[in-house]
Amino acid sequence: MSEEDVRSVILGEIALLREEDGLPWRELQDSEPFASLDLDSLAFAVLIARLEAALGVDPYSAIEVEFPPQTIGGLIDDYRHGV
């Protein structure tokens, strides 16, 4: 899977979660703080589970990875390195 494919999967799952939470769609920037997504901790857990199912990896099972990521780009990088 290419790095751009990983990015597309992650941004698509974030958009789906925001939609399910009744939040409006908006374009996301890699430098955007993860906290700005307005997703609660349950939604974040659902996101990680969905990404593990879609990408076949959970980068947060390794102790040396910062959790949670500070930015959307940080989340994408964590999965790029794990795939």
BAMIPA-703524 format. One record per residue: residue number from 0; residue in three letters; x, y, z of N, C-alpha, C in turn. Coordinates in Angstrom, 3 decimals. Layout:
<recs>
rec i->NUM, aa->ALA, n_u->X, n_v->Y, n_w->Z, ca_u->X, ca_v->Y, ca_w->Z, c_u->X, c_v->Y, c_w->Z
...
</recs>
This chain:
<recs>
rec i->0, aa->MET, n_u->0.857, n_v->-1.175, n_w->0.000, ca_u->0.000, ca_v->0.000, ca_w->0.000, c_u->0.901, c_v->1.234, c_w->0.000
rec i->1, aa->SER, n_u->0.588, n_v->2.188, n_w->-0.874, ca_u->1.412, ca_v->3.393, ca_w->-0.978, c_u->1.146, c_v->4.349, c_w->0.188
rec i->2, aa->GLU, n_u->2.059, n_v->5.277, n_w->0.378, ca_u->1.880, ca_v->6.267, ca_w->1.444, c_u->0.626, c_v->7.098, c_w->1.209
rec i->3, aa->GLU, n_u->0.337, n_v->7.397, n_w->-0.041, ca_u->-0.866, ca_v->8.174, ca_w->-0.350, c_u->-2.134, c_v->7.361, c_w->-0.074
rec i->4, aa->ASP, n_u->-2.080, n_v->6.059, n_w->-0.300, ca_u->-3.221, ca_v->5.190, ca_w->0.028, c_u->-3.475, c_v->5.177, c_w->1.530
rec i->5, aa->VAL, n_u->-2.399, n_v->5.088, n_w->2.305, ca_u->-2.523, ca_v->5.112, ca_w->3.772, c_u->-3.176, c_v->6.424, c_w->4.205
rec i->6, aa->ARG, n_u->-2.700, n_v->7.521, n_w->3.657, ca_u->-3.251, ca_v->8.847, ca_w->3.982, c_u->-4.740, c_v->8.914, c_w->3.641
rec i->7, aa->SER, n_u->-5.107, n_v->8.403, n_w->2.461, ca_u->-6.517, ca_v->8.435, ca_w->2.032, c_u->-7.415, c_v->7.619, c_w->2.958
rec i->8, aa->VAL, n_u->-6.941, n_v->6.443, n_w->3.356, ca_u->-7.722, ca_v->5.608, ca_w->4.276, c_u->-7.936, c_v->6.337, c_w->5.595
rec i->9, aa->ILE, n_u->-6.881, n_v->6.918, n_w->6.136, ca_u->-6.981, ca_v->7.599, ca_w->7.433, c_u->-7.907, c_v->8.800, c_w->7.350
rec i->10, aa->LEU, n_u->-7.718, n_v->9.639, n_w->6.338, ca_u->-8.586, ca_v->10.819, ca_w->6.217, c_u->-10.034, c_v->10.417, c_w->5.966
rec i->11, aa->GLY, n_u->-10.244, n_v->9.341, n_w->5.217, ca_u->-11.609, ca_v->8.860, ca_w->4.979, c_u->-12.280, c_v->8.375, c_w->6.258
rec i->12, aa->GLU, n_u->-11.525, n_v->7.656, n_w->7.084, ca_u->-12.084, ca_v->7.173, ca_w->8.355, c_u->-12.369, c_v->8.333, c_w->9.312
rec i->13, aa->ILE, n_u->-11.497, n_v->9.328, n_w->9.330, ca_u->-11.750, ca_v->10.503, ca_w->10.177, c_u->-13.015, c_v->11.217, c_w->9.710
rec i->14, aa->ALA, n_u->-13.151, n_v->11.399, n_w->8.397, ca_u->-14.336, ca_v->12.062, ca_w->7.853, c_u->-15.605, c_v->11.279, c_w->8.199
rec i->15, aa->LEU, n_u->-15.540, n_v->9.951, n_w->8.102, ca_u->-16.699, ca_v->9.114, ca_w->8.437, c_u->-17.076, c_v->9.252, c_w->9.911
rec i->16, aa->LEU, n_u->-16.077, n_v->9.235, n_w->10.783, ca_u->-16.367, ca_v->9.401, ca_w->12.215, c_u->-16.981, c_v->10.762, c_w->12.509
rec i->17, aa->ARG, n_u->-16.456, n_v->11.792, n_w->11.890, ca_u->-17.019, ca_v->13.139, ca_w->12.097, c_u->-18.471, c_v->13.184, c_w->11.617
rec i->18, aa->GLU, n_u->-18.721, n_v->12.560, n_w->10.478, ca_u->-20.090, ca_v->12.511, ca_w->9.952, c_u->-21.013, c_v->11.765, c_w->10.911
rec i->19, aa->GLU, n_u->-20.553, n_v->10.617, n_w->11.425, ca_u->-21.352, ca_v->9.829, ca_w->12.364, c_u->-21.634, c_v->10.595, c_w->13.656
rec i->20, aa->ASP, n_u->-20.726, n_v->11.488, n_w->14.025, ca_u->-20.923, ca_v->12.318, ca_w->15.225, c_u->-21.708, c_v->13.591, c_w->14.929
rec i->21, aa->GLY, n_u->-22.175, n_v->13.742, n_w->13.673, ca_u->-22.973, ca_v->14.909, ca_w->13.305, c_u->-22.146, c_v->16.164, c_w->13.083
rec i->22, aa->LEU, n_u->-20.860, n_v->15.993, n_w->12.874, ca_u->-19.991, ca_v->17.139, ca_w->12.641, c_u->-19.877, c_v->17.388, c_w->11.139
rec i->23, aa->PRO, n_u->-19.772, n_v->18.639, n_w->10.734, ca_u->-19.721, ca_v->18.946, ca_w->9.303, c_u->-18.404, c_v->18.487, c_w->8.671
rec i->24, aa->TRP, n_u->-18.479, n_v->18.177, n_w->7.367, ca_u->-17.272, ca_v->17.822, ca_w->6.623, c_u->-16.430, c_v->19.076, c_w->6.464
rec i->25, aa->ARG, n_u->-15.124, n_v->18.886, n_w->6.530, ca_u->-14.198, ca_v->19.969, ca_w->6.209, c_u->-12.880, c_v->19.346, c_w->5.799
rec i->26, aa->GLU, n_u->-12.134, n_v->20.088, n_w->5.000, ca_u->-10.829, ca_v->19.601, ca_w->4.570, c_u->-9.879, c_v->19.606, c_w->5.763
rec i->27, aa->LEU, n_u->-9.090, n_v->18.556, n_w->5.876, ca_u->-8.168, ca_v->18.414, ca_w->6.996, c_u->-6.741, c_v->18.651, c_w->6.533
rec i->28, aa->GLN, n_u->-5.956, n_v->19.278, n_w->7.382, ca_u->-4.557, ca_v->19.560, ca_w->7.100, c_u->-3.680, c_v->18.695, c_w->8.002
rec i->29, aa->ASP, n_u->-2.566, n_v->18.219, n_w->7.468, ca_u->-1.667, ca_v->17.372, ca_w->8.258, c_u->-1.149, c_v->18.079, c_w->9.510
rec i->30, aa->SER, n_u->-0.978, n_v->19.377, n_w->9.444, ca_u->-0.427, ca_v->20.126, ca_w->10.583, c_u->-1.475, c_v->20.444, c_w->11.649
rec i->31, aa->GLU, n_u->-2.710, n_v->20.106, n_w->11.375, ca_u->-3.817, ca_v->20.412, ca_w->12.285, c_u->-3.709, c_v->19.569, c_w->13.560
rec i->32, aa->PRO, n_u->-3.856, n_v->20.202, n_w->14.717, ca_u->-3.842, ca_v->19.420, ca_w->15.964, c_u->-4.971, c_v->18.393, c_w->15.963
rec i->33, aa->PHE, n_u->-4.657, n_v->17.194, n_w->16.421, ca_u->-5.659, ca_v->16.139, ca_w->16.443, c_u->-6.860, c_v->16.542, c_w->17.286
rec i->34, aa->ALA, n_u->-6.617, n_v->17.292, n_w->18.342, ca_u->-7.702, ca_v->17.727, ca_w->19.229, c_u->-8.727, c_v->18.606, c_w->18.505
rec i->35, aa->SER, n_u->-8.338, n_v->19.241, n_w->17.413, ca_u->-9.251, ca_v->20.134, ca_w->16.693, c_u->-10.338, c_v->19.380, c_w->15.927
rec i->36, aa->LEU, n_u->-10.252, n_v->18.060, n_w->15.886, ca_u->-11.247, ca_v->17.276, ca_w->15.159, c_u->-12.571, c_v->17.153, c_w->15.899
rec i->37, aa->ASP, n_u->-12.578, n_v->17.512, n_w->17.178, ca_u->-13.782, ca_v->17.424, ca_w->18.005, c_u->-14.273, c_v->15.987, c_w->18.174
rec i->38, aa->LEU, n_u->-13.344, n_v->15.028, n_w->18.169, ca_u->-13.693, ca_v->13.636, ca_w->18.408, c_u->-13.378, c_v->13.297, c_w->19.860
rec i->39, aa->ASP, n_u->-14.297, n_v->12.615, n_w->20.519, ca_u->-14.044, ca_v->12.238, ca_w->21.911, c_u->-13.173, c_v->10.983, c_w->21.969
rec i->40, aa->SER, n_u->-12.850, n_v->10.546, n_w->23.176, ca_u->-11.937, ca_v->9.409, ca_w->23.334, c_u->-12.528, c_v->8.115, c_w->22.775
rec i->41, aa->LEU, n_u->-13.837, n_v->7.944, n_w->22.861, ca_u->-14.470, ca_v->6.758, ca_w->22.288, c_u->-14.329, c_v->6.768, c_w->20.768
rec i->42, aa->ALA, n_u->-14.562, n_v->7.907, n_w->20.159, ca_u->-14.420, ca_v->8.021, ca_w->18.706, c_u->-12.973, c_v->7.753, c_w->18.288
rec i->43, aa->PHE, n_u->-12.014, n_v->8.211, n_w->19.090, ca_u->-10.612, ca_v->7.953, ca_w->18.779, c_u->-10.320, c_v->6.458, c_w->18.852
rec i->44, aa->ALA, n_u->-10.875, n_v->5.774, n_w->19.849, ca_u->-10.684, ca_v->4.323, ca_w->19.969, c_u->-11.299, c_v->3.599, c_w->18.772
rec i->45, aa->VAL, n_u->-12.474, n_v->4.043, n_w->18.340, ca_u->-13.122, ca_v->3.462, ca_w->17.165, c_u->-12.242, c_v->3.695, c_w->15.934
rec i->46, aa->LEU, n_u->-11.677, n_v->4.893, n_w->15.812, ca_u->-10.803, ca_v->5.207, ca_w->14.686, c_u->-9.610, c_v->4.251, c_w->14.641
rec i->47, aa->ILE, n_u->-8.955, n_v->4.052, n_w->15.766, ca_u->-7.786, ca_v->3.167, ca_w->15.817, c_u->-8.183, c_v->1.735, c_w->15.447
rec i->48, aa->ALA, n_u->-9.333, n_v->1.269, n_w->15.932, ca_u->-9.805, ca_v->-0.087, ca_w->15.598, c_u->-10.104, c_v->-0.204, c_w->14.106
rec i->49, aa->ARG, n_u->-10.740, n_v->0.798, n_w->13.536, ca_u->-11.055, ca_v->0.772, ca_w->12.102, c_u->-9.776, c_v->0.813, c_w->11.261
rec i->50, aa->LEU, n_u->-8.824, n_v->1.625, n_w->11.693, ca_u->-7.572, ca_v->1.718, ca_w->10.940, c_u->-6.793, c_v->0.406, c_w->11.021
rec i->51, aa->GLU, n_u->-6.827, n_v->-0.241, n_w->12.168, ca_u->-6.151, ca_v->-1.539, ca_w->12.287, c_u->-6.800, c_v->-2.553, c_w->11.338
rec i->52, aa->ALA, n_u->-8.124, n_v->-2.545, n_w->11.254, ca_u->-8.826, ca_v->-3.463, ca_w->10.347, c_u->-8.507, c_v->-3.136, c_w->8.883
rec i->53, aa->ALA, n_u->-8.470, n_v->-1.862, n_w->8.546, ca_u->-8.250, ca_v->-1.452, ca_w->7.158, c_u->-6.796, c_v->-1.578, c_w->6.722
rec i->54, aa->LEU, n_u->-5.866, n_v->-1.285, n_w->7.642, ca_u->-4.449, ca_v->-1.232, ca_w->7.274, c_u->-3.641, c_v->-2.415, c_w->7.788
rec i->55, aa->GLY, n_u->-4.245, n_v->-3.205, n_w->8.683, ca_u->-3.583, ca_v->-4.404, ca_w->9.171, c_u->-2.467, c_v->-4.164, c_w->10.167
rec i->56, aa->VAL, n_u->-2.468, n_v->-2.999, n_w->10.798, ca_u->-1.407, ca_v->-2.688, ca_w->11.760, c_u->-1.942, c_v->-1.743, c_w->12.831
rec i->57, aa->ASP, n_u->-1.407, n_v->-1.875, n_w->14.021, ca_u->-1.680, ca_v->-0.942, ca_w->15.112, c_u->-0.331, c_v->-0.421, c_w->15.599
rec i->58, aa->PRO, n_u->0.082, n_v->0.758, n_w->15.114, ca_u->1.391, ca_v->1.274, ca_w->15.507, c_u->1.482, c_v->1.601, c_w->16.991
rec i->59, aa->TYR, n_u->0.353, n_v->1.664, n_w->17.664, ca_u->0.349, ca_v->2.044, ca_w->19.079, c_u->0.525, c_v->0.848, c_w->20.000
rec i->60, aa->SER, n_u->0.686, n_v->-0.339, n_w->19.424, ca_u->0.994, ca_v->-1.497, ca_w->20.257, c_u->2.472, c_v->-1.505, c_w->20.645
rec i->61, aa->ALA, n_u->3.267, n_v->-0.686, n_w->19.955, ca_u->4.693, ca_v->-0.548, ca_w->20.295, c_u->4.852, c_v->0.545, c_w->21.352
rec i->62, aa->ILE, n_u->5.639, n_v->0.267, n_w->22.335, ca_u->5.794, ca_v->1.195, ca_w->23.458, c_u->6.473, c_v->2.503, c_w->23.061
rec i->63, aa->GLU, n_u->7.364, n_v->2.475, n_w->22.073, ca_u->8.136, ca_v->3.666, ca_w->21.746, c_u->7.382, c_v->4.710, c_w->20.912
rec i->64, aa->VAL, n_u->6.169, n_v->4.434, n_w->20.503, ca_u->5.386, ca_v->5.363, ca_w->19.696, c_u->4.592, c_v->6.297, c_w->20.611
rec i->65, aa->GLU, n_u->4.662, n_v->7.600, n_w->20.322, ca_u->3.917, ca_v->8.591, ca_w->21.104, c_u->2.420, c_v->8.398, c_w->20.892
rec i->66, aa->PHE, n_u->1.686, n_v->8.353, n_w->21.973, ca_u->0.237, ca_v->8.158, ca_w->21.896, c_u->-0.446, c_v->9.072, c_w->22.886
rec i->67, aa->PRO, n_u->-1.439, n_v->9.781, n_w->22.509, ca_u->-1.951, ca_v->9.917, ca_w->21.158, c_u->-1.083, c_v->10.861, c_w->20.336
rec i->68, aa->PRO, n_u->-1.223, n_v->10.810, n_w->19.020, ca_u->-0.457, ca_v->11.722, ca_w->18.171, c_u->-0.920, c_v->13.161, c_w->18.394
rec i->69, aa->GLN, n_u->-0.023, n_v->14.092, n_w->18.159, ca_u->-0.367, ca_v->15.501, ca_w->18.373, c_u->-1.092, c_v->16.126, c_w->17.191
rec i->70, aa->THR, n_u->-0.811, n_v->15.634, n_w->15.981, ca_u->-1.413, ca_v->16.205, ca_w->14.774, c_u->-1.967, c_v->15.093, c_w->13.885
rec i->71, aa->ILE, n_u->-2.769, n_v->15.501, n_w->12.922, ca_u->-3.276, ca_v->14.545, ca_w->11.944, c_u->-2.098, c_v->13.955, c_w->11.171
rec i->72, aa->GLY, n_u->-1.133, n_v->14.786, n_w->10.823, ca_u->0.063, ca_v->14.305, ca_w->10.130, c_u->0.829, c_v->13.298, c_w->10.966
rec i->73, aa->GLY, n_u->0.872, n_v->13.496, n_w->12.277, ca_u->1.531, ca_v->12.539, ca_w->13.168, c_u->0.841, c_v->11.185, c_w->13.133
rec i->74, aa->LEU, n_u->-0.479, n_v->11.197, n_w->13.102, ca_u->-1.248, ca_v->9.953, ca_w->12.997, c_u->-0.922, c_v->9.252, c_w->11.681
rec i->75, aa->ILE, n_u->-0.920, n_v->10.021, n_w->10.603, ca_u->-0.621, ca_v->9.460, ca_w->9.277, c_u->0.798, c_v->8.882, c_w->9.260
rec i->76, aa->ASP, n_u->1.756, n_v->9.609, n_w->9.800, ca_u->3.146, ca_v->9.125, ca_w->9.840, c_u->3.269, c_v->7.830, c_w->10.638
rec i->77, aa->ASP, n_u->2.566, n_v->7.748, n_w->11.763, ca_u->2.619, ca_v->6.529, ca_w->12.571, c_u->2.176, c_v->5.321, c_w->11.758
rec i->78, aa->TYR, n_u->1.120, n_v->5.477, n_w->10.965, ca_u->0.628, ca_v->4.366, ca_w->10.158, c_u->1.503, c_v->4.129, c_w->8.930
rec i->79, aa->ARG, n_u->2.052, n_v->5.176, n_w->8.338, ca_u->2.968, ca_v->4.987, ca_w->7.207, c_u->4.166, c_v->4.143, c_w->7.612
rec i->80, aa->HIS, n_u->4.676, n_v->4.378, n_w->8.804, ca_u->5.835, ca_v->3.620, ca_w->9.274, c_u->5.457, c_v->2.202, c_w->9.684
rec i->81, aa->GLY, n_u->4.201, n_v->2.006, n_w->10.028, ca_u->3.756, ca_v->0.681, ca_w->10.461, c_u->3.335, c_v->-0.235, c_w->9.344
rec i->82, aa->VAL, n_u->2.984, n_v->0.348, n_w->8.201, ca_u->2.480, ca_v->-0.463, ca_w->7.069, c_u->3.632, c_v->-0.944, c_w->6.219
</recs>
